[in-house]
């Protein structure tokens, strides 16, 4: 809406506003390894393809002669999220609002896309009033990301060490709490990395790079460092090969947890907990029974299981089953404002933006990430406006604004 408010003073953007061109442009700016890592998917790419195709099965039907409320542009804020800062586990829904219904999805090793990496992305998110979810696989320490994010809303994504390493889980959680992260997103679909042909073709694993930037959180963790020294008789820096291997095994421990283990996290994390990677009604119901505050309906952008379902396809069933009891976040395949509108209309409260902001980071650092977030929000706002929907709240944006195209 800023075009109308400022008059037609178009400024040249740092790169195109066309979201489907960002991937190709960004790939030209990165090394083949980095491009392969971010654009790559599991196996034949079938799950990722279905993620995108699923959006085309729903269409937004515009309503006419709807009177606008407020200033005349749709209200994009999200209210009543249990998962926001200031809310505590088990408490009532907070009255804290997010100004926009999106957040930056957790994405690891961002320094392979731009030297400023997570610092640039976290700063851009804060300036754009969009929550930043920091990955356990970040290439920057927890404390430095918090500093770059300033007084922005920040959440932390956990790759969950096995029960034998609860000492490390506790250490990470206490660092995260001290650094002002207000919610914990626990990723359940990546206890081991998927079969990713692009990375294998390039002989590339970002976590095992010789500069070790994929293991920043481990290498800066006092408990990991102390226990490593005890076991190996030297500092992590003296045997980086062993340290990287041990950290990688710690955060990708294989099938080692059960639903029972959620209690441990609840004992050691007072804020809201969100389980990321839920794709079935049964697991969503288990999440309710476990007493967590939210879930992310996600298949990791199709990077983990090949031959899987689209994430959007399972969203409505999960919303119908547990939408009243949990905050439902959604990701996998979102590329533009209309995609966000459809996921919200199907019952998600907030969408995580994944690859698009990483392309922004590669194309223009902090400014590039801000450009992507601004583009997606501007596009969303006008899409809702033109569809005659005065707000992104479920009261106005629900399934009545969509029609299902025939298969
Ligand atoms: C991811 N994703 C991810 N998720 C997570 O929980 N922890 C992580 O460290 C990462 N790292 C990561 C790296 C890269 C390069 C990508 C592309 C993705 C998954 C991410 O949070 C989100 O689920 C997907 O990106 C959503 O799919 P689309 O929209 O990007 O296709």
Boltz pocket constraint, residues with backbone or C-beta under 6 A from the ligand:
constraints:
  - pocket:
      binder: B
      contacts: [[A, 37], [A, 38], [A, 39], [A, 105], [A, 106], [A, 107], [A, 108], [A, 135], [A, 136], [A, 137], [A, 138], [A, 157], [A, 187], [A, 276], [A, 298], [A, 299], [A, 300], [A, 301], [A, 302], [A, 303], [A, 331], [A, 332], [A, 333], [A, 334], [A, 352], [A, 353], [A, 354], [A, 355], [A, 356], [A, 358]]
      max_distance: 6.0
